Amino acid sequence: MIEKKLLKKLKDEYRENEVNRRKIISSSNEILFKSKKTIFSLQKGDKKTAEINLSELENSLNKMFSNFGKNRLLKEGAFKAAAEEYMEAYVFFNIIYNKSIIQNKLDLDYESYLGGICDAIGEMVRFATNNAAAGKFSITSKMKKQAEIIMEDLLDFDFTGYLRTKYDQARGHLRKLEQMSYEIKLRK
């Protein structure tokens, strides 16, 4: 019923897609894992390891763009998760070290940026909590102020779906920073 030539073409395309899919998922998992390790390094105050990891992550992502192309990568959920986790690490690094969040050299989509920015606020809560426990209360105040600025920057977006969930989570994290700052002031 199906023409043999067409059937062969479809099978070849399908197999090539599946091979590429497995490669993308494998590389994406490595990027996701290294991004999480980078965030952990930042939480511990290990700037050097974080810088090395971010550079390696950027190289890995660029290699994926080169090998597969942006359109193909954005079809895979594993890649989208890895790109967002990378952005979270990138944004968190810039926040901790008082740098602006700027567009980096990677050609990531807006969901990766915005999701990473929202998730970084959760890491800011953890960072502020750990530093408050160590008696470094000024860091808690700094994280709160920076989270307020970020949330104010995001107010103009009319988020829906997945990004709305991320935004709402970030708003909840900001409330935790506000509560923490309030409790620190009460104890002084």
Phi, psi and omega in degrees: 000313179270133179303135184301319181297316178294317180300317178296316179300315180296317179297317180298315180296318180298313181297317179298318179298318181293321177297313179297321179300314179297319178296317180296315180297317180297311179295321180296320179297321177296319179294317179300313181296314181293327177296318177296320177295325178295316178298319178297319177299319179295321179297327180275353181085019181267081184297319184299312179298319180298317179297316179298312180299316181298321178295316179295321179296317179299317178297317179297317179293318177299322178296320178296317178300318181294318184284325189240336183085149184300314183300318180293317181298320184288354175277347184254121179301325179298319178293316181299320178295318180294318180296320179293320179294321175300314181297323177300315179295316180299312181294314181300318177303311182296324178293312182299320185259026171056041177251153177288152175273107182242165176291126179272187186285350182278149181265060180274155182278169183298328180295323178295314179297305186293320177297317178296320178296313180298317181293329180298332179295326174297320177292328177296323178297313180298317179297315179296318180297312180297322179287325176295320178297332178271005178085010179265073187290335181295331179292324177299315179297317179298315180296320179298312181298317181292321177296321178298318179296315180298313182296324177296320178298329183273353183301327184286348178280141174254074186296144173225165174059226184303314182291332175295319177298315179299316180297316179297322176296318179297320177298319177296322178293322177298319178300322178297319178295321177296317179296318180298315179297319178298314181293325177295318180295325179294328183276346181279000000 
